[in-house]
Amino acid sequence: MSRGPDAGTLLVRAVEADAFGMGCIVRISGSDWTRWASATFNGARHELTLDAAESPALERWLGGLPDANLPIRGHLLADMVIKGIRRADGVATIALEALTVEA
């Protein structure tokens, strides 16, 4: 019996939807996640790589992304960090790291 999409899939969907809502299209070119636990929480650490056309909308979206409240069913986004941005030929490649916690 399937429990539905995993935290990594849900995070990718939330990131794509949030970018679209801010007027930019992002393409997920890489994603990986590993389970994570502390004494009180269970969750996952995520690494995402995104590609997007450079634009003012992308810059606005990236500026607010670390503080974004992305809806992820069954999880809370505890932290999101932009690890780096490479720019070439009008395309930005963005490296993100995130931590989700099971709700």
All heavy atoms as an XYZ file, in Angstrom:
763
protein
N       0.841     -1.178      0.000
C       0.000      0.000      0.000
C       0.888      1.244      0.000
O       1.781      1.388      0.806
C      -0.902     -0.014      1.228
C      -1.726      1.243      1.367
S      -2.565      1.269      2.947
C      -4.219      1.271      2.381
N       0.622      2.151     -0.915
C       1.407      3.368     -1.034
C       0.926      4.423     -0.049
O      -0.264      4.594      0.163
C       1.294      3.908     -2.462
O       1.950      5.143     -2.567
N       1.875      5.139      0.523
C       1.536      6.222      1.453
C       1.518      7.564      0.744
O       1.360      8.587      1.361
C       2.551      6.252      2.587
C       2.474      5.033      3.475
C       3.465      5.086      4.604
N       3.283      6.300      5.378
C       4.248      6.933      6.015
N       5.476      6.471      5.967
N       4.009      8.019      6.706
N       1.743      7.574     -0.547
C       1.774      8.825     -1.292
C       3.193      9.266     -1.543
O       4.152      8.575     -1.205
N       3.342     10.446     -2.141
C       4.676     10.941     -2.480
C       5.539     11.144     -1.236
O       5.045     11.497     -0.175
C       4.393     12.289     -3.151
C       2.948     12.268     -3.504
C       2.280     11.341     -2.552
N       6.853     10.924     -1.410
C       7.793     11.132     -0.302
C       8.077     12.619     -0.113
O       7.665     13.465     -0.911
C       9.079     10.342     -0.527
C       9.808     10.734     -1.804
O       9.916     11.944     -2.102
O      10.262      9.825     -2.517
N       8.792     12.940      0.940
C       9.081     14.336      1.280
C       9.852     15.040      0.172
O       9.624     16.219     -0.094
C       9.865     14.402      2.596
N      10.748     14.333     -0.500
C      11.519     14.936     -1.584
C      10.636     15.351     -2.743
O      10.769     16.461     -3.278
N       9.715     14.494     -3.134
C       8.788     14.803     -4.222
C       7.889     15.967     -3.839
O       7.653     16.879     -4.640
C       7.939     13.558     -4.563
O       8.826     12.515     -4.981
C       6.937     13.854     -5.659
N       7.391     15.955     -2.615
C       6.525     17.043     -2.155
C       7.268     18.377     -2.108
O       6.702     19.416     -2.472
C       5.941     16.708     -0.783
C       4.977     15.520     -0.758
C       4.650     15.139      0.684
C       3.717     15.824     -1.542
N       8.531     18.362     -1.697
C       9.315     19.587     -1.666
C       9.541     20.122     -3.079
O       9.391     21.316     -3.331
C      10.653     19.364     -0.961
C      11.580     20.574     -0.917
C      10.941     21.738     -0.154
C      12.927     20.193     -0.311
N       9.886     19.242     -4.016
C      10.081     19.664     -5.409
C       8.814     20.322     -5.940
O       8.859     21.399     -6.546
C      10.502     18.464     -6.285
C      10.328     18.766     -7.767
C      11.944     18.066     -5.985
N       7.670     19.696     -5.711
C       6.395     20.260     -6.175
C       6.135     21.631     -5.547
O       5.668     22.557     -6.206
C       5.249     19.318     -5.849
C       5.258     18.055     -6.671
C       4.155     17.121     -6.236
N       4.201     15.863     -6.951
C       3.471     14.808     -6.648
N       2.615     14.866     -5.632
N       3.565     13.705     -7.348
N       6.433     21.769     -4.263
C       6.194     23.038     -3.572
C       7.116     24.136     -4.099
O       6.689     25.276     -4.277
C       6.378     22.855     -2.064
N       8.368     23.803     -4.363
C       9.316     24.781     -4.898
C       8.869     25.234     -6.286
O       8.845     26.436     -6.587
C      10.755     24.201     -4.921
C      11.689     25.058     -5.767
C      11.296     24.056     -3.506
N       8.498     24.283     -7.134
C       8.041     24.627     -8.485
C       6.799     25.514     -8.436
O       6.710     26.512     -9.163
C       7.755     23.365     -9.294
C       8.987     22.580     -9.661
C       8.693     21.247    -10.304
O       7.651     20.624     -9.994
O       9.514     20.810    -11.122
N       5.846     25.167     -7.587
C       4.606     25.946     -7.480
C       4.881     27.341     -6.936
O       4.290     28.327     -7.414
C       3.603     25.214     -6.586
N       5.763     27.456     -5.958
C       6.079     28.762     -5.384
C       6.751     29.656     -6.425
O       6.410     30.830     -6.557
C       6.973     28.586     -4.154
C       7.092     29.855     -3.332
O       6.048     30.345     -2.852
O       8.222     30.349     -3.194
N       7.678     29.103     -7.193
C       8.346     29.872     -8.247
C       7.326     30.329     -9.285
O       7.320     31.496     -9.692
C       9.441     29.039     -8.902
N       6.458     29.428     -9.705
C       5.436     29.759    -10.700
C       4.537     30.878    -10.195
O       4.199     31.804    -10.927
C       4.612     28.516    -11.050
C       3.618     28.746    -12.138
C       4.027     28.809    -13.462
C       2.283     28.913    -11.837
C       3.105     29.030    -14.473
C       1.346     29.135    -12.839
C       1.763     29.195    -14.170
N       4.179     30.814     -8.920
C       3.346     31.843     -8.314
C       4.009     33.210     -8.287
O       3.334     34.232     -8.234
N       5.337     33.231     -8.344
C       6.094     34.488     -8.366
C       6.461     34.908     -9.787
O       7.206     35.858     -9.983
C       7.356     34.356     -7.519
C       7.095     34.239     -6.040
S       6.460     35.763     -5.322
C       7.904     36.803     -5.423
N       5.957     34.156    -10.772
C       6.158     34.554    -12.166
C       7.396     34.013    -12.836
O       7.823     34.535    -13.862
N       7.984     32.952    -12.285
C       9.142     32.360    -12.960
C       8.984     30.840    -13.009
O       8.340     30.237    -12.157
C      10.457     32.768    -12.312
S      10.574     32.485    -10.555
N       9.565     30.281    -14.040
C       9.534     28.838    -14.240
C      10.906     28.292    -13.864
O      11.933     28.767    -14.365
C       9.233     28.487    -15.717
C       7.943     29.158    -16.196
C       9.205     26.983    -15.915
C       6.697     28.670    -15.520
N      10.925     27.306    -12.993
C      12.178     26.635    -12.644
C      12.087     25.189    -13.107
O      11.008     24.597    -13.123
C      12.492     26.690    -11.124
C      12.669     28.126    -10.668
C      11.438     25.988    -10.306
N      13.219     24.664    -13.494
C      13.307     23.252    -13.872
C      14.234     22.585    -12.861
O      15.358     23.045    -12.646
C      13.882     23.118    -15.284
C      13.947     21.674    -15.766
C      14.517     21.579    -17.165
N      15.929     21.916    -17.219
C      16.913     21.061    -16.935
N      16.653     19.823    -16.568
N      18.173     21.457    -17.003
N      13.741     21.550    -12.236
C      14.555     20.808    -11.272
C      15.497     19.913    -12.076
O      15.047     19.009    -12.769
C      13.678     19.959    -10.322
C      12.590     20.800     -9.665
C      14.542     19.233     -9.307
C      13.060     21.896     -8.764
N      16.788     20.182    -11.994
C      17.750     19.395    -12.758
C      18.439     18.336    -11.893
O      19.148     17.484    -12.413
C      18.786     20.301    -13.422
O      19.445     21.097    -12.471
N      18.203     18.390    -10.597
C      18.762     17.382     -9.704
C      18.123     17.477     -8.334
O      17.785     18.567     -7.881
N      17.898     16.332     -7.724
C      17.374     16.324     -6.356
C      17.785     15.033     -5.662
O      17.896     13.987     -6.291
C      15.844     16.473     -6.338
O      15.222     15.338     -6.877
N      18.023     15.173     -4.372
C      18.365     14.018     -3.555
C      17.955     14.339     -2.123
O      17.890     15.510     -1.741
C      19.866     13.743     -3.622
C      20.235     12.376     -3.078
O      19.340     11.510     -2.932
O      21.423     12.160     -2.781
N      17.645     13.323     -1.365
C      17.323     13.540      0.041
C      17.730     12.324      0.843
O      17.846     11.220      0.315
C      15.846     13.873      0.242
C      14.877     12.785     -0.106
C      14.380     12.495     -1.337
C      14.290     11.838      0.786
N      13.517     11.435     -1.265
C      13.440     11.011      0.027
C      14.403     11.609      2.156
C      12.712      9.971      0.589
C      13.669     10.569      2.719
C      12.822      9.782      1.930
N      18.007     12.567      2.113
C      18.343     11.496      3.045
C      17.526     11.689      4.313
O      17.229     12.813      4.712
C      19.845     11.490      3.411
O      20.202     12.767      3.935
C      20.702     11.190      2.217
N      17.178     10.581      4.929
C      16.430     10.652      6.183
C      17.309     11.296      7.245
O      18.518     11.162      7.249
C      15.992      9.258      6.611
C      14.908      8.712      5.668
C      14.245      7.491      6.158
N      12.973      7.477      6.830
C      12.022      8.386      6.918
N      12.187      9.537      6.401
N      10.888      8.175      7.534
N      16.644     11.984      8.167
C      17.330     12.696      9.234
C      16.483     12.566     10.493
O      15.263     12.508     10.430
C      17.469     14.166      8.828
C      17.902     15.063      9.933
C      19.177     15.366     10.293
C      17.059     15.796     10.839
N      19.180     16.229     11.351
C      17.878     16.504     11.708
C      15.678     15.901     10.990
C      17.381     17.322     12.719
C      15.174     16.705     11.994
C      16.031     17.408     12.838
N      17.144     12.499     11.637
C      16.409     12.437     12.906
C      17.238     13.106     13.995
O      18.471     13.075     13.984
C      16.108     10.996     13.288
N      16.529     13.721     14.928
C      17.146     14.234     16.145
C      16.478     13.500     17.297
O      15.679     12.598     17.086
C      16.934     15.751     16.252
O      15.575     16.039     16.530
N      16.740     13.920     18.494
C      16.117     13.273     19.653
C      14.604     13.456     19.666
O      13.877     12.626     20.208
C      16.719     13.821     20.939
N      14.114     14.521     19.033
C      12.676     14.811     19.091
C      11.974     14.862     17.734
O      10.751     14.859     17.699
C      12.438     16.168     19.791
O      13.216     17.169     19.139
C      12.814     16.098     21.249
N      12.727     14.905     16.623
C      12.106     15.064     15.311
C      12.625     14.047     14.316
O      13.774     13.614     14.408
C      12.392     16.465     14.735
C      11.853     17.584     15.566
C      12.701     18.365     16.327
C      10.493     17.863     15.585
C      12.214     19.412     17.092
C       9.996     18.902     16.356
C      10.851     19.672     17.104
N      11.774     13.705     13.349
C      12.161     12.906     12.187
C      11.930     13.761     10.961
O      10.984     14.548     10.910
C      11.311     11.638     12.074
C      11.615     10.657     13.174
O      12.764     10.403     13.487
N      10.569     10.110     13.768
N      12.767     13.593      9.973
C      12.591     14.376      8.761
C      13.573     13.961      7.698
O      14.002     12.807      7.642
N      13.933     14.930      6.846
C      14.848     14.648      5.747
C      15.656     15.892      5.403
O      15.181     17.017      5.553
C      14.065     14.182      4.524
N      16.881     15.659      4.949
C      17.734     16.712      4.409
C      17.666     16.593      2.885
O      17.781     15.497      2.352
C      19.180     16.539      4.867
C      19.363     16.787      6.329
C      20.864     16.786      6.670
N      21.062     16.960      8.086
C      21.060     18.128      8.714
N      20.854     19.232      8.047
N      21.246     18.191     10.011
N      17.510     17.719      2.233
C      17.310     17.741      0.783
C      18.377     18.589      0.111
O      18.783     19.621      0.647
C      15.951     18.351      0.442
C      14.810     17.698      1.145
N      14.071     16.688      0.590
C      14.283     17.913      2.376
C      13.130     16.310      1.438
N      13.250     17.044      2.541
N      18.776     18.164     -1.075
C      19.633     18.956     -1.949
C      18.928     19.040     -3.296
O      18.570     18.015     -3.882
C      20.999     18.311     -2.114
C      21.808     18.280     -0.838
C      23.176     17.652     -1.029
O      23.543     17.341     -2.181
O      23.865     17.475     -0.017
N      18.688     20.264     -3.766
C      18.024     20.482     -5.046
C      18.908     21.347     -5.930
O      19.576     22.264     -5.442
C      16.687     21.205     -4.865
C      15.623     20.556     -3.999
C      14.421     21.475     -3.867
C      15.203     19.224     -4.585
N      18.873     21.080     -7.216
C      19.502     21.938     -8.210
C      18.410     22.374     -9.173
O      17.654     21.544     -9.682
C      20.617     21.201     -8.970
O      21.548     20.674     -8.030
C      21.324     22.130     -9.930
N      18.302     23.687     -9.382
C      17.267     24.259    -10.234
C      17.918     25.056    -11.348
O      18.962     25.673    -11.140
C      16.379     25.236     -9.455
C      16.019     24.943     -8.012
C      15.335     26.150     -7.404
C      15.104     23.763     -7.961
N      17.280     25.072    -12.505
C      17.686     25.938    -13.605
C      16.514     26.845    -13.929
O      15.359     26.405    -13.937
C      18.047     25.116    -14.845
C      19.257     24.230    -14.629
O      20.242     24.727    -14.054
O      19.215     23.063    -15.034
N      16.816     28.124    -14.199
C      15.772     29.091    -14.544
C      16.369     30.210    -15.382
O      17.543     30.562    -15.211
C      15.135     29.670    -13.292
N      15.543     30.756    -16.258
C      15.971     31.921    -17.027
C      16.128     33.094    -16.074
O      15.294     33.306    -15.189
C      14.944     32.240    -18.106
N      17.215     33.836    -16.244
C      17.421     35.007    -15.396
C      16.360     36.058    -15.712
O      16.025     36.282    -16.874
C      18.814     35.580    -15.610
C      19.887     34.647    -15.081
C      21.224     35.314    -14.999
O      21.421     36.094    -14.039
O      22.050     35.063    -15.876
N      15.800     36.642    -14.669
C      14.762     37.661    -14.834
C      14.576     38.382    -13.506
O      14.981     37.867    -12.453
C      13.437     37.015    -15.245
O      12.900     36.257    -14.175
N      13.942     39.548    -13.531
C      13.627     40.222    -12.270
C      12.721     39.362    -11.378
O      12.870     39.363    -10.152
C      12.922     41.504    -12.710
C      13.466     41.776    -14.077
C      13.656     40.407    -14.684
N      11.794     38.606    -11.987
C      10.912     37.736    -11.193
C      11.722     36.671    -10.456
O      11.450     36.369     -9.293
C       9.855     37.079    -12.086
N      12.718     36.104    -11.129
C      13.567     35.096    -10.486
C      14.308     35.713     -9.307
O      14.380     35.110     -8.233
C      14.557     34.495    -11.483
C      15.526     33.470    -10.888
C      14.788     32.226    -10.397
C      16.607     33.102    -11.900
N      14.832     36.898     -9.491
C      15.567     37.561     -8.403
C      14.659     37.828     -7.202
O      15.063     37.636     -6.059
C      16.222     38.850     -8.892
C      17.302     38.620     -9.947
C      18.354     37.603     -9.526
O      18.837     37.672     -8.378
O      18.689     36.731    -10.351
N      13.425     38.261     -7.460
C      12.465     38.483     -6.351
C      12.164     37.171     -5.640
O      12.129     37.113     -4.408
C      11.172     39.116     -6.879
C      11.279     40.595     -7.168
C       9.920     41.222     -7.444
N       9.226     40.620     -8.581
C       9.427     40.952     -9.855
N      10.302     41.902    -10.160
N       8.751     40.352    -10.818
N      11.936     36.122     -6.425
C      11.619     34.818     -5.833
C      12.787     34.322     -4.981
O      12.596     33.897     -3.845
C      11.274     33.810     -6.930
C      10.964     32.451     -6.400
C       9.901     32.098     -5.621
C      11.743     31.270     -6.581
N       9.969     30.755     -5.315
C      11.089     30.230     -5.893
C      12.916     30.990     -7.267
C      11.577     28.932     -5.878
C      13.403     29.692     -7.251
C      12.739     28.682     -6.560
N      13.993     34.392     -5.528
C      15.167     33.937     -4.773
C      15.375     34.754     -3.501
O      15.773     34.209     -2.473
C      16.424     34.003     -5.646
C      16.512     32.975     -6.774
C      17.718     33.272     -7.653
C      16.564     31.561     -6.228
N      15.085     36.054     -3.569
C      15.246     36.908     -2.397
C      14.366     36.505     -1.228
O      14.750     36.624     -0.069
N      13.183     35.984     -1.514
C      12.269     35.581     -0.454
C      12.270     34.101     -0.138
O      11.651     33.659      0.833
N      12.977     33.315     -0.941
C      12.917     31.856     -0.791
C      13.361     31.343      0.577
O      12.699     30.478      1.150
C      13.720     31.185     -1.907
C      13.557     29.675     -2.021
C      12.096     29.297     -2.231
C      14.411     29.141     -3.151
N      14.461     31.825      1.155
C      14.863     31.279      2.463
C      13.809     31.458      3.560
O      13.779     30.697      4.516
C      16.143     32.042      2.793
C      16.694     32.424      1.461
C      15.479     32.734      0.619
N      12.923     32.450      3.416
C      11.880     32.690      4.417
C      10.511     32.190      3.974
O       9.520     32.415      4.666
C      11.796     34.188      4.728
C      13.087     34.708      5.333
O      13.686     33.984      6.148
O      13.504     35.827      4.969
N      10.457     31.528      2.823
C       9.167     31.083      2.281
C       8.527     30.028      3.179
O       9.206     29.214      3.800
C       9.356     30.521      0.875
N       7.217     30.067      3.228
C       6.436     29.073      3.958
C       5.798     28.155      2.920
O       4.675     28.386      2.491
C       5.373     29.763      4.823
C       4.601     28.771      5.655
O       5.019     27.628      5.835
N       3.471     29.207      6.163
N       6.539     27.139      2.494
C       6.061     26.248      1.448
C       5.194     25.152      2.050
O       5.614     24.473      2.994
C       7.233     25.622      0.702
C       8.233     26.578      0.063
C       9.324     25.801     -0.652
C       7.548     27.533     -0.883
N       3.988     24.962      1.516
C       3.121     23.894      2.035
C       3.600     22.527      1.553
O       3.718     22.293      0.355
C       1.751     24.246      1.451
C       2.052     25.011      0.204
C       3.352     25.734      0.464
N       3.897     21.653      2.492
C       4.354     20.302      2.184
C       3.532     19.352      3.052
O       3.765     19.265      4.259
C       5.865     20.137      2.454
C       6.660     21.193      1.674
C       6.326     18.735      2.098
C       8.115     21.261      2.062
N       2.578     18.687      2.447
C       1.641     17.833      3.196
C       2.384     16.838      4.108
O       3.263     16.108      3.664
C       0.745     17.072      2.212
C      -0.346     16.280      2.898
C      -1.208     15.502      1.917
N      -0.433     14.403      1.342
C      -0.214     14.247      0.044
N      -0.665     15.108     -0.828
N       0.480     13.222     -0.391
N       2.068     16.892      5.390
C       2.644     15.971      6.361
C       4.030     16.362      6.855
O       4.632     15.621      7.624
N       4.526     17.508      6.394
C       5.877     17.944      6.752
C       5.892     19.453      6.971
O       5.039     20.174      6.475
C       6.873     17.606      5.630
C       6.897     16.170      5.278
N       7.741     15.265      5.877
C       6.159     15.456      4.397
C       7.535     14.066      5.371
N       6.576     14.160      4.464
N       6.891     19.897      7.683
C       7.149     21.325      7.841
C       8.514     21.615      7.241
O       9.461     20.839      7.429
C       7.162     21.710      9.319
C       5.887     21.451     10.099
C       6.129     21.704     11.579
C       4.766     22.325      9.571
N       8.619     22.729      6.531
C       9.908     23.157      6.019
C      10.609     23.905      7.145
O      10.232     25.015      7.504
C       9.726     24.056      4.794
C      11.006     24.583      4.159
C      11.896     23.444      3.682
C      10.666     25.525      3.023
N      11.614     23.269      7.741
C      12.296     23.852      8.895
C      13.379     24.840      8.475
O      13.644     25.807      9.189
C      12.912     22.741      9.749
N      13.998     24.605      7.322
C      15.093     25.471      6.895
C      15.303     25.296      5.399
O      15.168     24.186      4.874
C      16.375     25.095      7.645
C      17.507     26.072      7.429
O      17.240     27.282      7.303
O      18.667     25.620      7.379
N      15.616     26.410      4.711
C      16.009     26.351      3.306
C      17.101     27.386      3.084
O      16.970     28.532      3.504
C      14.839     26.617      2.373
C      15.258     26.516      0.907
S      13.899     26.598     -0.241
C      13.198     24.986     -0.018
N      18.172     26.955      2.434
C      19.332     27.809      2.215
C      19.719     27.733      0.742
O      19.771     26.649      0.166
C      20.525     27.339      3.083
C      21.765     28.149      2.799
C      20.167     27.385      4.552
N      20.002     28.893      0.164
C      20.578     28.938     -1.180
C      22.082     28.762     -1.015
O      22.750     29.613     -0.435
C      20.243     30.260     -1.891
C      18.726     30.405     -2.048
C      20.955     30.334     -3.239
C      18.281     31.763     -2.536
N      22.604     27.644     -1.487
C      24.031     27.341     -1.322
C      24.888     27.996     -2.393
O      26.067     28.210     -2.175
C      24.255     25.825     -1.344
C      23.637     25.102     -0.164
C      24.146     25.601      1.159
C      25.553     25.163      1.408
N      26.067     25.532      2.729
N      24.293     28.291     -3.540
C      25.070     28.928     -4.583
C      24.228     29.162     -5.822
O      23.212     28.505     -6.025
N      24.674     30.117     -6.632
C      24.016     30.421     -7.903
C      25.108     30.603     -8.949
O      26.025     31.409     -8.757
C      23.167     31.705     -7.824
C      22.118     31.593     -6.717
C      22.505     31.988     -9.176
C      21.352     32.891     -6.472
N      25.024     29.818    -10.013
C      25.912     29.984    -11.170
C      25.106     30.621    -12.288
O      23.979     30.197    -12.557
C      26.441     28.626    -11.648
C      27.651     28.145    -10.936
C      28.342     26.973    -11.653
N      27.568     26.328    -12.687
C      26.985     25.129    -12.595
N      27.101     24.432    -11.494
N      26.308     24.621    -13.594
N      25.668     31.604    -12.944
C      24.963     32.301    -14.020
C      25.784     32.191    -15.300
O      26.975     32.506    -15.292
C      24.749     33.760    -13.651
C      23.923     33.921    -12.391
C      23.891     35.368    -11.930
N      23.358     35.497    -10.596
C      22.073     35.575    -10.294
N      21.172     35.534    -11.243
N      21.672     35.697     -9.041
N      25.120     31.769    -16.367
C      25.784     31.668    -17.669
C      24.738     31.703    -18.767
O      23.716     31.001    -18.685
C      26.597     30.382    -17.768
N      24.980     32.524    -19.761
C      24.123     32.583    -20.951
C      22.656     32.807    -20.620
O      21.771     32.195    -21.225
C      24.292     31.312    -21.795
C      25.726     31.110    -22.262
O      26.376     32.117    -22.603
O      26.187     29.958    -22.274
N      22.375     33.652    -19.632
C      20.999     33.982    -19.295
C      20.269     32.946    -18.462
O      19.066     33.050    -18.234
N      20.997     31.931    -17.997
C      20.396     30.872    -17.172
C      21.083     30.864    -15.808
O      22.307     30.907    -15.715
C      20.533     29.489    -17.837
C      20.013     28.387    -16.923
C      19.808     29.465    -19.168
N      20.278     30.808    -14.771
C      20.790     30.682    -13.406
C      20.618     29.229    -12.960
O      19.541     28.650    -13.125
C      20.034     31.605    -12.461
N      21.683     28.649    -12.437
C      21.630     27.315    -11.846
C      21.784     27.509    -10.344
O      22.800     28.035     -9.881
C      22.736     26.408    -12.410
O      22.554     26.297    -13.824
C      22.692     25.023    -11.782
N      20.747     27.109     -9.612
C      20.659     27.390     -8.185
C      20.791     26.096     -7.391
O      20.088     25.120     -7.669
C      19.314     28.068     -7.848
C      19.156     29.351     -8.669
C      19.182     28.350     -6.370
C      18.033     29.298     -9.647
N      21.667     26.095     -6.396
C      21.816     24.957     -5.484
C      21.116     25.306     -4.176
O      21.415     26.334     -3.567
C      23.282     24.653     -5.242
N      20.172     24.465     -3.778
C      19.415     24.655     -2.534
C      19.651     23.490     -1.590
O      19.803     22.345     -2.036
C      17.910     24.717     -2.805
C      17.343     25.805     -3.684
C      15.842     25.603     -3.832
C      17.645     27.162     -3.098
N      19.630     23.784     -0.299
C      19.602     22.748      0.723
C      18.399     23.059      1.616
O      18.119     24.222      1.896
C      20.869     22.735      1.571
C      22.049     22.190      0.830
C      23.297     22.057      1.705
O      23.253     22.485      2.880
O      24.294     21.548      1.206
N      17.694     22.014      2.014
C      16.509     22.199      2.856
C      16.439     21.090      3.896
O      16.991     20.007      3.722
C      15.253     22.197      1.995
N      15.725     21.388      4.957
C      15.437     20.419      6.004
C      13.936     20.396      6.208
O      13.330     21.436      6.438
C      16.141     20.801      7.310
C      15.842     19.920      8.525
C      16.372     18.503      8.311
C      16.427     20.533      9.785
N      13.344     19.213      6.063
C      11.919     19.059      6.350
C      11.763     18.183      7.585
O      12.582     17.307      7.841
C      11.144     18.430      5.172
O      11.739     17.172      4.819
C      11.147     19.352      3.968
N      10.715     18.452      8.339
C      10.416     17.710      9.555
C       9.002     17.143      9.426
O       8.082     17.859      8.996
C      10.532     18.638     10.789
C      10.144     17.909     12.052
C      11.930     19.206     10.898
N       8.853     15.890      9.803
C       7.525     15.281      9.752
C       6.601     15.960     10.759
O       6.984     16.169     11.901
C       7.613     13.778     10.041
C       8.361     13.020      8.963
C       8.579     11.563      9.288
O       8.029     11.073     10.316
O       9.295     10.895      8.533
N       5.409     16.297     10.291
C       4.442     16.990     11.151
C       3.621     15.980     11.933
O       3.458     14.872     11.580
C       3.542     17.862     10.310
